[in-house]
Each structure stands twice: as C-alpha cells, then as structure tokens.
Amino acid sequence: MDDLSFTRKFNLGTGKTEIREILSSVYEALRVKGYNPINQIVGYILTEDPTYITNYGNARSDICRIDRDELLSELVANYLGDTSATAGK
C-alpha cells in the first residue's frame, strides 16, 4: 500500500539551459524562414499566439513547451544580469 502522507513534486524540466536551447533554435528557425525573429518572439510572448512562430524545425511545438511566464522571467533576469532571480528553479 502506498504511503499517502507525503506530497510528490512534479518538475516540467524546463531549466535555464533548456530554455536557452529552445529559444535559440526558435530564433534560428525564424531567421532561416526569413522572419524578423525578435519581432515574432515578442509577438508570441505578448499574445501567447503560437502562430507567430514558424512550424519549421518544430519551432512552434518547442516554444510551446516553455511556460510563458518562466520565459519572460528568464529573459528579464538575463537582460538585467540578475543570476539570483531564477536561482533554485
């Protein structure tokens, strides 16, 4: 019989490295297809509409694996150079 007195934790597995890799591959897919990657990624972040991201190279499905709030948090922390903001995630 299982011990039901403890709480299990679930981790989606999107750490800093994975977010960086996904965002880099999405950026490259958009660039290859002739889009302005910054404009398209900003459009996606603002609206959460995946059609801003090309299907090329599975970029659309890849970016949808990242929680948008987590992505925005990582981008702001990286821009400001604040390594403590996302430490421990």
KEMARVO-447006 format. One record per residue (C-alpha): residue in three letters; y, z, x. Coordinates in steps of 0.5 Angstrom, whole numbers, plus 500, padded with zeros to 3 digits. Example, Ala and Ser with C-alpha at 12.3 -4.5 7.8 and 13.67 -1.06 7.14 Angstrom:
ALA491516525SER498514527
***
This chain:
MET500500500ASP507498503ASP512504504LEU518502500SER522508503PHE526503508THR530497507ARG529491510LYS534487514PHE535479513ASN538475518LEU540468517GLY540467524THR547463525GLY549466531LYS555464535THR551459540GLU548456533ILE555455530ARG558452536GLU552447537ILE552445530LEU560445530SER560440536SER554436533VAL558435527TYR564433531GLU561428535ALA557425528LEU564424525ARG567421531VAL562416532LYS563414525GLY570413526TYR573419522ASN578424525PRO573430526ILE579435526ASN581433519GLN575432516ILE572439518VAL579442516GLY578439509TYR571442509ILE573449510LEU579449505THR575446500GLU567447501ASP566440499PRO560437504THR563430502TYR568431508ILE562431513THR558425514ASN551424513TYR550421520GLY545425524ASN544430519ALA551433520ARG552435513SER546439512ASP547442518ILE554444517CYS552447510ARG547452514ILE553456516ASP557461512ARG564458511ASP567465512GLU563466518LEU565459521LEU572461519SER572468522GLU569465529LEU574459529VAL580464529ALA577469533ASN575464538TYR582461538LEU585468539GLY581469544ASP578476541THR571477543SER571483540ALA572481533THR565478532ALA561482537GLY555485534LYS554480529
***
